[in-house]
Amino acid sequence: MALHRFVILLNKEPEIALKDAENEIRKAGGTINGNSKEGAFSGPTPLGHVRGSYKQIHDYEYEIIITDKPFLLPVSTIESEVRRFFIH
């Protein structure tokens, strides 16, 4: 069940952007698995884990789906952080 969906537009080649995102997510204590077409990620927050997936929908455009989040953590905060990981 998706809790929140949004679209991001990468600012560099997908393979490079996703490798950078993988490095940033792992530095933050999270995990990411997949390839440049689709995958899943999770990461810790002070309130609990966030889990989600990504899927390429067109060239540099990706749909992000947040599937699990702590009740008290606003989706706007999660979206902002996920955008930071994928577009930096």
C-alpha positions in Angstrom: 0.0 0.0 0.0 1.4 3.3 -1.0 1.3 6.1 1.5 2.7 8.8 -0.7 3.7 9.1 -4.3 5.7 11.8 -6.0 7.9 12.3 -9.1 11.4 13.5 -9.3 13.4 14.7 -12.2 17.1 13.7 -12.0 19.7 16.4 -12.8 22.3 13.9 -14.1 22.5 10.5 -15.9 20.3 8.0 -14.0 23.1 5.5 -13.4 25.2 8.3 -11.8 22.3 9.8 -9.8 21.3 6.5 -8.4 24.9 5.5 -7.5 25.2 8.9 -5.7 21.8 8.3 -4.0 23.0 4.8 -2.9 26.1 6.3 -1.3 24.1 9.0 0.5 21.4 6.6 1.7 24.1 4.1 3.0 26.0 6.9 4.8 22.7 7.8 6.6 22.4 4.1 7.7 19.9 3.0 5.1 19.8 0.4 2.3 19.0 0.6 -1.3 18.6 -2.3 -3.8 17.8 -2.2 -7.5 19.1 -0.7 -10.7 18.5 2.3 -12.9 15.0 1.2 -13.8 13.5 0.3 -10.4 14.4 -0.6 -6.8 13.6 -0.2 -3.1 15.1 1.7 -0.3 14.8 2.0 3.5 16.3 4.2 6.1 16.2 5.0 9.8 14.8 8.2 11.3 14.6 9.1 15.0 10.9 8.0 14.9 11.4 4.7 13.0 12.1 3.4 9.6 11.0 4.7 6.2 10.6 2.3 3.3 9.9 3.0 -0.3 10.6 2.2 -3.9 11.5 4.0 -7.1 10.7 3.3 -10.7 11.8 5.1 -13.9 8.9 6.4 -15.8 10.7 8.4 -18.5 14.4 9.1 -19.1 15.3 11.2 -16.1 11.9 11.0 -14.5 11.3 8.7 -11.5 8.2 7.9 -9.4 9.0 7.5 -5.8 6.5 5.6 -3.6 6.7 5.7 0.2 5.3 2.4 1.4 6.0 2.6 5.2 6.7 5.5 7.5 6.5 6.4 11.2 3.1 7.7 12.1 4.4 11.0 13.5 6.8 11.8 10.6 5.1 14.1 8.0 5.3 12.9 4.4 6.6 16.3 3.4 9.7 15.8 5.5 10.3 12.4 4.0 9.8 13.7 0.5 12.2 16.5 1.1 14.9 14.1 2.4 14.4 11.6 -0.4 14.7 14.4 -3.0 17.9 15.4 -1.3 19.3 11.9 -1.7 18.4 11.5 -5.3 19.0 15.1 -6.5 22.1 16.7 -5.0 
